[in-house]
């Protein structure tokens, strides 16, 4: 029995020390992995930040370009019917959108949703106003009506989305 207690006297502290070492090493390895992951994330963010900012810039430009006051100035209506002008406006918005669709990867879900909603709302407003005109009527009247009605809207969807994008970029700094 004395031999058993002698063996236990040396074995028990050794087992306790082994468990303690294991716990300390596993804790150290876990912290080391977290540290490496943090530095990797930090390095990735450093290189991704310019790309993300460029995405916000491109989406801001997109929203500015599809806002009716800018869109109507850029696309002239001379010699077109209201139907042709409506198609030209809608096609221009869709082309701009398709050109910038990849930017959704770099912005938040909420930002992208607001951009898509702004595009859809702008197309919807143009189509709703164009319904009041005969397809063969003069495009200049349609142009003036679109401009007047969009000026009446207090917070146009493109402006709301642009404000949100600006606020989100400010949060990043």
N, CA, C and O atoms as a DFTB+ gen file, in Angstrom:
692 C
 N C O
     1  1       0.818      -1.186       0.000
     2  2       0.000       0.000       0.000
     3  2       0.864       1.254       0.000
     4  3       0.534       2.258      -0.632
     5  1       1.984       1.173       0.727
     6  2       2.883       2.333       0.761
     7  2       3.450       2.635      -0.625
     8  3       3.654       3.793      -0.990
     9  1       3.692       1.603      -1.366
    10  2       4.228       1.795      -2.707
    11  2       3.171       2.481      -3.577
    12  3       3.499       3.355      -4.380
    13  1       1.924       2.094      -3.421
    14  2       0.839       2.723      -4.175
    15  2       0.758       4.212      -3.872
    16  3       0.603       5.025      -4.783
    17  1       0.862       4.574      -2.595
    18  2       0.813       5.990      -2.218
    19  2       2.059       6.729      -2.701
    20  3       1.977       7.907      -3.050
    21  1       3.185       6.073      -2.726
    22  2       4.418       6.680      -3.237
    23  2       4.273       6.958      -4.738
    24  3       4.643       8.029      -5.219
    25  1       3.739       5.998      -5.454
    26  2       3.536       6.184      -6.905
    27  2       2.498       7.276      -7.131
    28  3       2.667       8.131      -8.001
    29  1       1.447       7.247      -6.362
    30  2       0.392       8.261      -6.481
    31  2       0.926       9.644      -6.145
    32  3       0.514      10.634      -6.751
    33  1       1.833       9.718      -5.192
    34  2       2.420      10.991      -4.763
    35  2       3.194      11.648      -5.913
    36  3       3.238      12.876      -5.996
    37  1       3.791      10.869      -6.783
    38  2       4.541      11.428      -7.908
    39  2       3.679      11.526      -9.179
    40  3       3.876      12.424      -9.998
    41  1       2.755      10.625      -9.331
    42  2       1.946      10.575     -10.542
    43  2       0.877      11.672     -10.570
    44  3       0.666      12.312     -11.600
    45  1       0.223      11.878      -9.465
    46  2      -0.849      12.868      -9.400
    47  2      -0.362      14.276      -9.742
    48  3      -0.986      14.928     -10.578
    49  1       0.721      14.781      -9.139
    50  2       1.208      16.102      -9.544
    51  2       1.634      16.137     -11.019
    52  3       1.469      17.154     -11.692
    53  1       2.180      15.027     -11.512
    54  2       2.584      14.994     -12.923
    55  2       1.369      15.104     -13.843
    56  3       1.394      15.838     -14.831
    57  1       0.330      14.388     -13.518
    58  2      -0.910      14.458     -14.318
    59  2      -1.499      15.863     -14.242
    60  3      -1.928      16.416     -15.255
    61  1      -1.519      16.431     -13.060
    62  2      -2.030      17.793     -12.888
    63  2      -1.202      18.775     -13.709
    64  3      -1.755      19.656     -14.367
    65  1       0.120      18.625     -13.672
    66  2       1.012      19.495     -14.440
    67  2       0.802      19.304     -15.941
    68  3       0.819      20.276     -16.696
    69  1       0.609      18.090     -16.368
    70  2       0.349      17.804     -17.778
    71  2      -0.951      18.468     -18.241
    72  3      -0.988      19.074     -19.312
    73  1      -2.008      18.359     -17.448
    74  2      -3.293      18.997     -17.786
    75  2      -3.139      20.511     -17.829
    76  3      -3.665      21.166     -18.730
    77  1      -2.428      21.063     -16.871
    78  2      -2.204      22.507     -16.828
    79  2      -1.423      22.982     -18.048
    80  3      -1.759      24.006     -18.643
    81  1      -0.382      22.240     -18.422
    82  2       0.395      22.588     -19.619
    83  2      -0.458      22.514     -20.883
    84  3      -0.382      23.388     -21.746
    85  1      -1.252      21.486     -20.980
    86  2      -2.129      21.339     -22.135
    87  2      -3.090      22.523     -22.245
    88  3      -3.282      23.077     -23.327
    89  1      -3.689      22.904     -21.124
    90  2      -4.637      24.027     -21.133
    91  2      -3.936      25.322     -21.506
    92  3      -4.473      26.116     -22.279
    93  1      -2.750      25.544     -20.970
    94  2      -2.015      26.769     -21.290
    95  2      -1.601      26.809     -22.757
    96  3      -1.719      27.847     -23.408
    97  1      -1.122      25.698     -23.271
    98  2      -0.716      25.652     -24.674
    99  2      -1.908      25.811     -25.619
   100  3      -1.816      26.513     -26.626
   101  1      -3.011      25.168     -25.297
   102  2      -4.183      25.314     -26.166
   103  2      -4.701      26.752     -26.133
   104  3      -5.115      27.283     -27.163
   105  1      -4.682      27.373     -24.978
   106  2      -5.088      28.772     -24.859
   107  2      -4.137      29.671     -25.654
   108  3      -4.581      30.584     -26.350
   109  1      -2.860      29.418     -25.552
   110  2      -1.867      30.186     -26.289
   111  2      -2.059      30.025     -27.795
   112  3      -2.017      31.005     -28.539
   113  1      -2.269      28.798     -28.237
   114  2      -2.455      28.548     -29.670
   115  2      -3.731      29.216     -30.193
   116  3      -3.758      29.749     -31.302
   117  1      -4.758      29.178     -29.395
   118  2      -6.015      29.826     -29.785
   119  2      -5.825      31.334     -29.910
   120  3      -6.289      31.940     -30.876
   121  1      -5.150      31.938     -28.946
   122  2      -4.880      33.382     -28.999
   123  2      -3.977      33.733     -30.181
   124  3      -4.158      34.763     -30.830
   125  1      -3.017      32.872     -30.446
   126  2      -2.105      33.107     -31.579
   127  2      -2.875      33.049     -32.901
   128  3      -2.618      33.845     -33.803
   129  1      -3.802      32.123     -33.014
   130  2      -4.629      32.015     -34.222
   131  2      -5.515      33.253     -34.382
   132  3      -5.675      33.765     -35.490
   133  1      -6.083      33.727     -33.289
   134  2      -6.901      34.944     -33.333
   135  2      -6.062      36.140     -33.758
   136  3      -6.519      36.982     -34.530
   137  1      -4.834      36.216     -33.253
   138  2      -3.945      37.329     -33.591
   139  2      -3.597      37.289     -35.077
   140  3      -3.637      38.318     -35.752
   141  1      -3.258      36.107     -35.587
   142  2      -2.952      35.973     -37.011
   143  2      -4.168      36.338     -37.865
   144  3      -4.042      37.014     -38.886
   145  1      -5.321      35.891     -37.440
   146  2      -6.552      36.185     -38.170
   147  2      -6.829      37.689     -38.166
   148  3      -7.247      38.252     -39.178
   149  1      -6.597      38.328     -37.036
   150  2      -6.801      39.782     -36.935
   151  2      -5.879      40.519     -37.896
   152  3      -6.330      41.407     -38.620
   153  1      -4.596      40.167     -37.915
   154  2      -3.655      40.847     -38.797
   155  2      -3.949      40.573     -40.268
   156  3      -3.778      41.450     -41.114
   157  1      -4.385      39.374     -40.563
   158  2      -4.769      39.060     -41.941
   159  2      -5.979      39.889     -42.367
   160  3      -6.004      40.440     -43.468
   161  1      -6.985      39.974     -41.488
   162  2      -8.172      40.787     -41.769
   163  2      -7.793      42.258     -41.940
   164  3      -8.293      42.940     -42.835
   165  1      -6.915      42.729     -41.082
   166  2      -6.473      44.129     -41.145
   167  2      -5.756      44.404     -42.466
   168  3      -5.979      45.444     -43.086
   169  1      -4.911      43.494     -42.891
   170  2      -4.189      43.644     -44.155
   171  2      -5.147      43.596     -45.341
   172  3      -4.990      44.346     -46.305
   173  1      -6.136      42.713     -45.265
   174  2      -7.123      42.604     -46.332
   175  2      -7.958      43.875     -46.422
   176  3      -8.241      44.364     -47.515
   177  1      -8.347      44.401     -45.275
   178  2      -9.137      45.636     -45.264
   179  2      -8.346      46.797     -45.844
   180  3      -8.906      47.667     -46.512
   181  1      -7.050      46.808     -45.589
   182  2      -6.208      47.878     -46.098
   183  2      -6.222      47.900     -47.623
   184  3      -6.255      48.967     -48.236
   185  1      -6.196      46.727     -48.224
   186  2      -6.214      46.667     -49.685
   187  2      -7.639      46.767     -50.237
   188  3      -7.828      47.203     -51.373
   189  1      -8.635      46.371     -49.456
   190  2     -10.025      46.401     -49.933
   191  2     -10.668      47.778     -49.794
   192  3     -11.625      48.088     -50.505
   193  1     -10.161      48.594     -48.901
   194  2     -10.781      49.907     -48.666
   195  2     -10.844      50.767     -49.925
   196  3     -11.899      51.333     -50.210
   197  1      -9.767      50.890     -50.685
   198  2      -9.882      51.698     -51.908
   199  2     -10.914      51.155     -52.897
   200  3     -11.595      51.924     -53.575
   201  1     -11.025      49.840     -52.977
   202  2     -12.000      49.241     -53.892
   203  2     -13.424      49.524     -53.407
   204  3     -14.310      49.833     -54.204
   205  1     -13.629      49.416     -52.097
   206  2     -14.956      49.708     -51.546
   207  2     -15.314      51.174     -51.772
   208  3     -16.441      51.484     -52.160
   209  1     -14.367      52.072     -51.532
   210  2     -14.638      53.497     -51.751
   211  2     -14.956      53.776     -53.219
   212  3     -15.825      54.588     -53.534
   213  1     -14.248      53.100     -54.097
   214  2     -14.526      53.264     -55.520
   215  2     -15.937      52.776     -55.855
   216  3     -16.616      53.370     -56.693
   217  1     -16.373      51.708     -55.209
   218  2     -17.735      51.205     -55.429
   219  2     -18.763      52.237     -54.977
   220  3     -19.753      52.479     -55.667
   221  1     -18.525      52.845     -53.813
   222  2     -19.440      53.891     -53.340
   223  2     -19.436      55.083     -54.295
   224  3     -20.482      55.679     -54.551
   225  1     -18.277      55.426     -54.812
   226  2     -18.197      56.527     -55.775
   227  2     -18.989      56.208     -57.041
   228  3     -19.738      57.044     -57.544
   229  1     -18.815      54.999     -57.543
   230  2     -19.513      54.611     -58.769
   231  2     -21.017      54.566     -58.567
   232  3     -21.777      54.980     -59.442
   233  1     -21.452      54.063     -57.410
   234  2     -22.899      54.038     -57.147
   235  2     -23.444      55.445     -56.955
   236  3     -24.574      55.728     -57.351
   237  1     -22.661      56.324     -56.358
   238  2     -23.084      57.726     -56.227
   239  2     -23.219      58.365     -57.601
   240  3     -24.185      59.077     -57.876
   241  1     -22.255      58.106     -58.446
   242  2     -22.329      58.624     -59.812
   243  2     -23.536      58.053     -60.548
   244  3     -24.223      58.772     -61.273
   245  1     -23.790      56.770     -60.363
   246  2     -24.960      56.136     -60.978
   247  2     -26.244      56.834     -60.525
   248  3     -27.099      57.163     -61.347
   249  1     -26.374      57.057     -59.221
   250  2     -27.585      57.702     -58.700
   251  2     -27.728      59.116     -59.236
   252  3     -28.834      59.561     -59.543
   253  1     -26.620      59.815     -59.348
   254  2     -26.673      61.169     -59.916
   255  2     -27.077      61.128     -61.385
   256  3     -27.872      61.953     -61.836
   257  1     -26.542      60.184     -62.120
   258  2     -26.824      60.109     -63.554
   259  2     -28.256      59.712     -63.864
   260  3     -28.792      60.096     -64.903
   261  1     -28.893      58.934     -62.963
   262  2     -30.280      58.528     -63.255
   263  2     -31.303      59.459     -62.627
   264  3     -32.502      59.284     -62.844
   265  1     -30.864      60.441     -61.858
   266  2     -31.842      61.387     -61.318
   267  2     -32.433      62.161     -62.502
   268  3     -31.695      62.582     -63.394
   269  1     -33.739      62.348     -62.516
   270  2     -34.407      62.917     -63.700
   271  2     -33.838      64.249     -64.179
   272  3     -33.720      64.472     -65.384
   273  1     -33.485      65.136     -63.249
   274  2     -32.982      66.439     -63.712
   275  2     -31.679      66.303     -64.494
   276  3     -31.441      67.075     -65.422
   277  1     -30.847      65.354     -64.144
   278  2     -29.589      65.141     -64.874
   279  2     -29.814      64.283     -66.121
   280  3     -29.219      64.517     -67.173
   281  1     -30.677      63.298     -65.976
   282  2     -30.968      62.402     -67.089
   283  2     -31.609      63.159     -68.250
   284  3     -31.261      62.941     -69.410
   285  1     -32.540      64.043     -67.932
   286  2     -33.238      64.800     -68.974
   287  2     -32.321      65.790     -69.673
   288  3     -32.498      66.067     -70.860
   289  1     -31.356      66.318     -68.961
   290  2     -30.397      67.244     -69.572
   291  2     -29.446      66.475     -70.493
   292  3     -29.064      66.969     -71.553
   293  1     -29.075      65.287     -70.087
   294  2     -28.119      64.492     -70.850
   295  2     -28.734      63.891     -72.116
   296  3     -28.060      63.780     -73.139
   297  1     -30.002      63.507     -72.051
   298  2     -30.661      62.862     -73.188
   299  2     -31.651      63.835     -73.827
   300  3     -32.680      64.168     -73.239
   301  1     -31.334      64.269     -75.001
   302  2     -32.167      65.258     -75.690
   303  2     -33.374      64.603     -76.345
   304  3     -33.333      63.445     -76.762
   305  1     -34.439      65.373     -76.419
   306  2     -35.700      64.835     -76.922
   307  2     -36.060      65.345     -78.311
   308  3     -37.148      65.049     -78.807
   309  1     -35.187      66.094     -78.943
   310  2     -35.529      66.672     -80.241
   311  2     -35.760      65.586     -81.285
   312  3     -34.956      64.671     -81.468
   313  1     -36.888      65.730     -81.955
   314  2     -37.235      64.826     -83.040
   315  2     -37.768      63.471     -82.604
   316  3     -37.926      62.573     -83.432
   317  1     -38.047      63.311     -81.323
   318  2     -38.543      62.028     -80.826
   319  2     -39.997      62.141     -80.390
   320  3     -40.467      63.215     -80.016
   321  1     -40.693      61.022     -80.446
   322  2     -42.043      60.971     -79.887
   323  2     -41.913      60.681     -78.388
   324  3     -40.839      60.319     -77.909
   325  1     -43.003      60.843     -77.666
   326  2     -42.957      60.589     -76.224
   327  2     -42.632      59.123     -75.941
   328  3     -41.926      58.823     -74.979
   329  1     -43.133      58.217     -76.761
   330  2     -42.843      56.779     -76.595
   331  2     -41.356      56.498     -76.800
   332  3     -40.735      55.771     -76.025
   333  1     -40.797      57.089     -77.857
   334  2     -39.370      56.895     -78.124
   335  2     -38.517      57.488     -77.007
   336  3     -37.514      56.898     -76.605
   337  1     -38.914      58.646     -76.513
   338  2     -38.145      59.299     -75.451
   339  2     -38.246      58.504     -74.144
   340  3     -37.261      58.352     -73.421
   341  1     -39.425      58.011     -73.859
   342  2     -39.593      57.166     -72.668
   343  2     -38.682      55.946     -72.768
   344  3     -37.992      55.601     -71.809
   345  1     -38.682      55.301     -73.920
   346  2     -37.820      54.134     -74.122
   347  2     -36.342      54.495     -73.991
   348  3     -35.560      53.728     -73.429
   349  1     -35.963      55.650     -74.504
   350  2     -34.583      56.104     -74.413
   351  2     -34.181      56.330     -72.951
   352  3     -33.089      55.939     -72.539
   353  1     -35.065      56.959     -72.172
   354  2     -34.779      57.219     -70.760
   355  2     -34.641      55.908     -69.972
   356  3     -33.690      55.719     -69.213
   357  1     -35.600      55.027     -70.167
   358  2     -35.592      53.747     -69.443
   359  2     -34.382      52.911     -69.843
   360  3     -33.733      52.305     -68.990
   361  1     -34.083      52.879     -71.121
   362  2     -32.925      52.113     -71.606
   363  2     -31.620      52.690     -71.048
   364  3     -30.709      51.940     -70.697
   365  1     -31.533      53.982     -70.968
   366  2     -30.333      54.615     -70.411
   367  2     -30.146      54.243     -68.935
   368  3     -29.035      53.955     -68.491
   369  1     -31.242      54.255     -68.194
   370  2     -31.178      53.879     -66.771
   371  2     -30.767      52.422     -66.630
   372  3     -29.933      52.091     -65.787
   373  1     -31.334      51.568     -67.432
   374  2     -30.997      50.136     -67.356
   375  2     -29.532      49.881     -67.737
   376  3     -28.859      49.056     -67.119
   377  1     -29.047      50.593     -68.756
   378  2     -27.642      50.435     -69.152
   379  2     -26.704      50.896     -68.037
   380  3     -25.705      50.241     -67.740
   381  1     -27.037      52.022     -67.431
   382  2     -26.230      52.526     -66.309
   383  2     -26.223      51.510     -65.174
   384  3     -25.184      51.253     -64.566
   385  1     -27.377      50.940     -64.897
   386  2     -27.483      49.967     -63.810
   387  2     -26.647      48.722     -64.107
   388  3     -25.900      48.249     -63.251
   389  1     -26.777      48.202     -65.315
   390  2     -26.019      47.010     -65.691
   391  2     -24.519      47.263     -65.631
   392  3     -23.743      46.362     -65.311
   393  1     -24.120      48.474     -65.935
   394  2     -22.704      48.837     -65.881
   395  2     -22.178      48.850     -64.444
   396  3     -20.981      48.664     -64.222
   397  1     -23.054      49.065     -63.478
   398  2     -22.636      49.187     -62.081
   399  2     -23.106      48.049     -61.182
   400  3     -22.937      48.123     -59.964
   401  1     -23.683      47.016     -61.745
   402  2     -24.271      45.945     -60.933
   403  2     -23.224      45.204     -60.095
   404  3     -23.554      44.692     -59.026
   405  1     -21.998      45.138     -60.545
   406  2     -20.958      44.414     -59.793
   407  2     -20.574      45.128     -58.492
   408  3     -19.938      44.526     -57.627
   409  1     -20.945      46.378     -58.345
   410  2     -20.583      47.138     -57.142
   411  2     -21.302      46.624     -55.899
   412  3     -20.912      46.951     -54.778
   413  1     -22.334      45.833     -56.087
   414  2     -23.091      45.309     -54.939
   415  2     -22.227      44.453     -54.027
   416  3     -22.548      44.286     -52.851
   417  1     -21.147      43.916     -54.547
   418  2     -20.251      43.076     -53.751
   419  2     -19.580      43.893     -52.645
   420  3     -19.279      43.362     -51.576
   421  1     -19.351      45.156     -52.894
   422  2     -18.544      45.978     -51.994
   423  2     -19.347      46.848     -51.037
   424  3     -18.770      47.497     -50.165
   425  1     -20.661      46.872     -51.184
   426  2     -21.485      47.715     -50.310
   427  2     -22.418      46.840     -49.479
   428  3     -22.590      45.653     -49.754
   429  1     -23.006      47.440     -48.477
   430  2     -23.904      46.684     -47.597
   431  2     -25.192      46.320     -48.327
   432  3     -25.534      46.905     -49.355
   433  1     -25.890      45.349     -47.772
   434  2     -27.171      44.914     -48.335
   435  2     -28.163      46.075     -48.399
   436  3     -28.865      46.262     -49.393
   437  1     -28.202      46.846     -47.320
   438  2     -29.145      47.972     -47.253
   439  2     -28.828      49.016     -48.324
   440  3     -29.735      49.545     -48.966
   441  1     -27.553      49.309     -48.513
   442  2     -27.162      50.276     -49.550
   443  2     -27.577      49.791     -50.928
   444  3     -28.147      50.541     -51.720
   445  1     -27.286      48.541     -51.201
   446  2     -27.622      48.005     -52.520
   447  2     -29.130      47.993     -52.730
   448  3     -29.610      48.295     -53.823
   449  1     -29.873      47.646     -51.689
   450  2     -31.336      47.640     -51.789
   451  2     -31.848      49.043     -52.115
   452  3     -32.741      49.195     -52.948
   453  1     -31.300      50.054     -51.475
   454  2     -31.725      51.428     -51.747
   455  2     -31.373      51.853     -53.164
   456  3     -32.141      52.575     -53.800
   457  1     -30.222      51.416     -53.668
   458  2     -29.832      51.746     -55.047
   459  2     -30.795      51.093     -56.033
   460  3     -31.248      51.737     -56.980
   461  1     -31.106      49.825     -55.816
   462  2     -32.036      49.113     -56.706
   463  2     -33.430      49.742     -56.619
   464  3     -34.100      49.920     -57.636
   465  1     -33.859      50.075     -55.402
   466  2     -35.165      50.724     -55.235
   467  2     -35.205      52.081     -55.940
   468  3     -36.214      52.438     -56.548
   469  1     -34.110      52.832     -55.857
   470  2     -34.056      54.138     -56.518
   471  2     -34.157      53.980     -58.031
   472  3     -34.852      54.744     -58.700
   473  1     -33.463      52.988     -58.557
   474  2     -33.530      52.733     -59.999
   475  2     -34.952      52.347     -60.403
   476  3     -35.496      52.872     -61.375
   477  1     -35.538      51.434     -59.655
   478  2     -36.899      50.972     -59.975
   479  2     -37.914      52.101     -59.844
   480  3     -38.815      52.230     -60.674
   481  1     -37.772      52.911     -58.812
   482  2     -38.697      54.023     -58.606
   483  2     -38.580      55.047     -59.729
   484  3     -39.586      55.576     -60.200
   485  1     -37.356      55.324     -60.156
   486  2     -37.158      56.289     -61.236
   487  2     -37.784      55.788     -62.529
   488  3     -38.467      56.538     -63.227
   489  1     -37.553      54.524     -62.847
   490  2     -38.163      53.939     -64.050
   491  2     -39.688      53.947     -63.910
   492  3     -40.401      54.258     -64.863
   493  1     -40.177      53.606     -62.725
   494  2     -41.621      53.602     -62.498
   495  2     -42.245      54.977     -62.654
   496  3     -43.312      55.111     -63.252
   497  1     -41.594      55.988     -62.126
   498  2     -42.113      57.363     -62.245
   499  2     -42.147      57.788     -63.707
   500  3     -43.132      58.366     -64.164
   501  1     -41.080      57.505     -64.437
   502  2     -41.043      57.866     -65.863
   503  2     -42.156      57.137     -66.611
   504  3     -42.850      57.742     -67.429
   505  1     -42.330      55.859     -66.343
   506  2     -43.379      55.093     -67.033
   507  2     -44.773      55.579     -66.653
   508  3     -45.649      55.663     -67.513
   509  1     -44.991      55.899     -65.391
   510  2     -46.307      56.397     -64.962
   511  2     -46.637      57.735     -65.607
   512  3     -47.771      57.958     -66.030
   513  1     -45.667      58.613     -65.683
   514  2     -45.913      59.917     -66.312
   515  2     -46.145      59.740     -67.807
   516  3     -47.000      60.405     -68.392
   517  1     -45.383      58.842     -68.423
   518  2     -45.509      58.632     -69.878
   519  2     -46.859      58.031     -70.254
   520  3     -47.307      58.192     -71.390
   521  1     -47.512      57.343     -69.325
   522  2     -48.832      56.761     -69.614
   523  2     -49.872      57.835     -69.928
   524  3     -50.840      57.585     -70.647
   525  1     -49.662      59.032     -69.381
   526  2     -50.609      60.118     -69.605
   527  2     -50.484      60.724     -71.004
   528  3     -51.307      61.555     -71.390
   529  1     -49.485      60.327     -71.751
   530  2     -49.243      60.886     -73.082
   531  2     -49.543      59.848     -74.151
   532  3     -49.375      58.645     -73.952
   533  1     -49.985      60.348     -75.271
   534  2     -50.153      59.473     -76.427
   535  2     -48.751      59.123     -76.943
   536  3     -47.853      59.964     -76.906
   537  1     -48.561      57.892     -77.421
   538  2     -47.226      57.470     -77.867
   539  2     -46.619      58.350     -78.951
   540  3     -45.398      58.482     -79.038
   541  1     -47.473      58.954     -79.782
   542  2     -46.938      59.758     -80.884
   543  2     -46.821      61.247     -80.534
   544  3     -46.439      62.046     -81.388
   545  1     -47.142      61.631     -79.301
   546  2     -47.046      63.045     -78.913
   547  2     -45.589      63.482     -78.802
   548  3     -44.671      62.662     -78.829
   549  1     -45.402      64.793     -78.677
   550  2     -44.061      65.387     -78.668
   551  2     -43.309      65.035     -77.377
   552  3     -43.861      65.122     -76.281
   553  1     -42.075      64.646     -77.525
   554  2     -41.243      64.245     -76.380
   555  2     -40.915      65.428     -75.476
   556  3     -40.667      65.238     -74.285
   557  1     -40.907      66.630     -76.012
   558  2     -40.577      67.819     -75.209
   559  2     -41.617      68.024     -74.103
   560  3     -41.264      68.407     -72.988
   561  1     -42.876      67.775     -74.400
   562  2     -43.916      67.902     -73.369
   563  2     -43.708      66.851     -72.273
   564  3     -43.841      67.148     -71.086
   565  1     -43.383      65.626     -72.682
   566  2     -43.111      64.566     -71.710
   567  2     -41.921      64.955     -70.841
   568  3     -41.943      64.762     -69.625
   569  1     -40.917      65.486     -71.447
   570  2     -39.709      65.903     -70.724
   571  2     -40.041      66.958     -69.672
   572  3     -39.600      66.854     -68.528
   573  1     -40.804      67.955     -70.048
   574  2     -41.181      69.022     -69.111
   575  2     -42.040      68.477     -67.971
   576  3     -41.858      68.849     -66.812
   577  1     -42.968      67.599     -68.308
   578  2     -43.841      67.026     -67.287
   579  2     -43.042      66.180     -66.292
   580  3     -43.263      66.265     -65.084
   581  1     -42.128      65.379     -66.793
   582  2     -41.291      64.569     -65.898
   583  2     -40.494      65.481     -64.972
   584  3     -40.421      65.241     -63.767
   585  1     -39.916      66.498     -65.521
   586  2     -39.109      67.430     -64.714
   587  2     -39.963      68.127     -63.660
   588  3     -39.551      68.233     -62.505
   589  1     -41.133      68.598     -64.039
   590  2     -42.008      69.289     -63.090
   591  2     -42.490      68.360     -61.977
   592  3     -42.469      68.729     -60.803
   593  1     -42.915      67.182     -62.339
   594  2     -43.429      66.249     -61.322
   595  2     -42.335      65.740     -60.379
   596  3     -42.573      65.557     -59.185
   597  1     -41.160      65.517     -60.912
   598  2     -40.081      65.058     -60.023
   599  2     -39.604      66.175     -59.104
   600  3     -39.113      65.909     -58.007
   601  1     -39.743      67.404     -59.536
   602  2     -39.384      68.532     -58.664
   603  2     -40.377      68.655     -57.506
   604  3     -40.029      69.145     -56.432
   605  1     -41.606      68.209     -57.731
   606  2     -42.623      68.256     -56.689
   607  2     -42.376      67.211     -55.602
   608  3     -42.804      67.388     -54.461
   609  1     -41.690      66.127     -55.953
   610  2     -41.420      65.061     -54.980
   611  2     -40.359      65.560     -54.014
   612  3     -39.254      65.926     -54.413
   613  1     -40.715      65.568     -52.740
   614  2     -39.843      66.149     -51.727
   615  2     -38.525      65.392     -51.584
   616  3     -37.450      65.992     -51.620
   617  1     -38.612      64.101     -51.426
   618  2     -37.406      63.294     -51.253
   619  2     -37.385      62.224     -52.330
   620  3     -37.919      61.130     -52.149
   621  1     -36.765      62.550     -53.440
   622  2     -36.720      61.622     -54.562
   623  2     -35.880      60.404     -54.174
   624  3     -34.890      60.557     -53.458
   625  1     -36.242      59.203     -54.623
   626  2     -35.540      57.979     -54.215
   627  2     -34.026      58.004     -54.456
   628  3     -33.267      57.457     -53.655
   629  1     -33.584      58.626     -55.538
   630  2     -32.139      58.679     -55.784
   631  2     -31.434      59.520     -54.731
   632  3     -30.306      59.214     -54.345
   633  1     -32.081      60.562     -54.270
   634  2     -31.482      61.416     -53.243
   635  2     -31.420      60.699     -51.892
   636  3     -30.437      60.822     -51.160
   637  1     -32.477      59.949     -51.569
   638  2     -32.470      59.166     -50.324
   639  2     -31.334      58.146     -50.341
   640  3     -30.598      58.006     -49.365
   641  1     -31.201      57.440     -51.456
   642  2     -30.147      56.429     -51.569
   643  2     -28.768      57.070     -51.493
   644  3     -27.854      56.517     -50.881
   645  1     -28.619      58.223     -52.108
   646  2     -27.337      58.936     -52.079
   647  2     -26.991      59.385     -50.662
   648  3     -25.839      59.289     -50.238
   649  1     -27.984      59.872     -49.937
   650  2     -27.744      60.263     -48.537
   651  2     -27.302      59.060     -47.708
   652  3     -26.397      59.165     -46.880
   653  1     -27.947      57.917     -47.938
   654  2     -27.590      56.713     -47.187
   655  2     -26.164      56.263     -47.517
   656  3     -25.410      55.888     -46.620
   657  1     -25.796      56.297     -48.797
   658  2     -24.444      55.917     -49.193
   659  2     -23.407      56.824     -48.526
   660  3     -22.382      56.348     -48.039
   661  1     -23.677      58.113     -48.507
   662  2     -22.748      59.055     -47.876
   663  2     -22.601      58.766     -46.392
   664  3     -21.493      58.784     -45.854
   665  1     -23.711      58.503     -45.740
   666  2     -23.677      58.205     -44.295
   667  2     -22.911      56.916     -44.041
   668  3     -22.159      56.820     -43.071
   669  1     -23.094      55.941     -44.892
   670  2     -22.385      54.665     -44.695
   671  2     -20.879      54.827     -44.895
   672  3     -20.091      54.205     -44.182
   673  1     -20.477      55.645     -45.845
   674  2     -19.061      55.892     -46.051
   675  2     -18.475      56.647     -44.854
   676  3     -17.356      56.363     -44.425
   677  1     -19.221      57.593     -44.326
   678  2     -18.750      58.334     -43.151
   679  2     -18.545      57.428     -41.953
   680  3     -17.641      57.658     -41.151
   681  1     -19.378      56.395     -41.821
   682  2     -19.231      55.438     -40.715
   683  2     -17.907      54.689     -40.812
   684  3     -17.340      54.285     -39.797
   685  1     -17.418      54.506     -42.033
   686  2     -16.187      53.747     -42.234
   687  2     -14.947      54.499     -41.755
   688  3     -13.882      53.909     -41.573
   689  1     -15.096      55.798     -41.555
   690  2     -13.920      56.587     -41.143
   691  2     -14.081      57.150     -39.784
   692  3     -13.186      57.835     -39.290
